[in-house]
Amino acid sequence: MDNPANTPKVMEFTTRLPVVVLCRPVQPPGADWYEFDHGPGRIQLPPGVETTLRARYLDDEMLAQLVGEIAACPAISGLNLAENRNVTNEGIAHLEQLTWLTELNLSSCAVTNAGLSHLKGLSRLSRLDLSYCNRITDVGIKPLKVLRNLTYLNLQGCVKVTNGGVSKLRRAGLDIHKIK
C-alpha cells in the first residue's frame, strides 16, 4: 500500500495496544526523537514530522493486530519491535503490508532465515536492525540484497552470520555493523 505523491498521508490511527509514538522534525535532518503520544487509543500525528512506533510485549497475534491498525497510516515511517521475543517468522510475515517503512528494528526477536524473506518487499527500508537475532545465518541474510535503499544494517550478535556472508551483502552506501 504505497502512498502516491499526490495522495495526502493518513495522519491518524487507533490502536488497542500499548504503543509509544515517537516523533522528530523532518528538518533539520537527524533531529532527536521525542515521545509524542502513547496507546491504546486514537492517535493523531502532527504534520512535518517523522513518526516511529515502539511496541513491547508483543506476540505474533498482537503484531498482526498492530499491522492491521496502522496499515492505512503511511505517515508512520518506522517500527521498533526490539526485544519482542515472542514475535516469530509468522508475525514478521504481516510486515509485508507496510511497504512504506524506512526503519525497522527486529533486534532480539525470534526471527529465523525464513522470516527475513518477508522483508524483501519493504523496498524503502533504509535502516534495519537484526542485532541478536541469533538464529539468522548467511543464507538468511541473502534476500536482504534486494533492499537497494538500505544504508544501515545491524547484525551485531548474529553469531551464525559470518564475515563471508556479510561480504556478499557489502556495497557502496551500505554500513553493516557486525562485531567480529
Sequence and secondary structure as in RCSB ss.txt:
>XXXX:A:sequence
MDNPANTPKVMEFTTRLPVVVLCRPVQPPGADWYEFDHGPGRIQLPPGVETTLRARYLDDEMLAQLVGEIAACPA
ISGLNLAENRNVTNEGIAHLEQLTWLTELNLSSCAVTNAGLSHLKGLSRLSRLDLSYCNRITDVGIKPLKVLRNL
TYLNLQGCVKVTNGGVSKLRRAGLDIHKIK
>XXXX:A:secstr
    TTS    EEEESS EEEEEEESSSTT   EEEEESSEEEE  TTEEEEEEE S BHHHHHHHHHHHTT TT
EEEEE TT TB BHHHHGGGGG TT  EEE TT B BHHHHGGGTT TT  EEE TT TB  HHHHGGGGG TT 
 EEE TT TT  HHHHHHH  TT EEE   
